Amino acid sequence: MSYIYIEDVKQKGDKPSVRLVGTDGNVFSLLGECKKAMKSFEKENNDNKYNSNEQFNLMFEEINNGDYDNALQVMMKYCNVSW
């Protein structure tokens, strides 16, 4: 099974979309919304090229390396975020 990595997803312009307006601003709440969007995106694109668990883990690792502002930037890297 081959997976599509975020660099490939960004090139295609196909990323999960998540709306964070009205969500608790806690970073863990925001992560939960992103994870739901990634799972939904994976189900909608039944081609098995996007692995939501793997993408979430990569995003989570990047978020652990910084502050709240970094977390928001990383979420925008992995998801189409609307506020």
Secondary structure as GFF3:
##gff-version 3
##sequence-region A 1 83
A	DSSP	alpha_helix	6	12	.	.	.	ID=ss1
A	DSSP	beta_strand	17	19	.	.	.	ID=ss2
A	DSSP	alpha_helix	27	44	.	.	.	ID=ss3
A	DSSP	alpha_helix	52	63	.	.	.	ID=ss4
A	DSSP	alpha_helix	68	78	.	.	.	ID=ss5
A	DSSP	beta_strand	80	82	.	.	.	ID=ss6
###
